[in-house]
Amino acid sequence: MSAAIDPVCGMEVQVSPDALTTMILLSDLPNAAQPGRHRGVSEGGGERFYFCGRGCLLDFQDEPARFLDAGFQPSGM
């Protein structure tokens, strides 16, 4: 099983069918092409991001551009 990094807190998350995820279309975000930003798992023209818990998922869904900005540092839990 592979792992992904939660873009909100920086925790390692197991990639599995029951993981908390969301899909972001890269064309929807102005900072999507910034070098050095966190990357999700590429999937069909977008990126799928994985989360350690519901709180991180909801925070990301509220402000995805904030968490994908190249200057953002995960909070660490």
Beta strands, then each sheet from edge to edge (+ up, - down):
strand 1: 3-5
strand 2: 12-14
strand 3: 20-25
strand 4: 41-43
strand 5: 46-51
sheet 1: 1+ 2-
sheet 2: 3+ 5- 4+
end
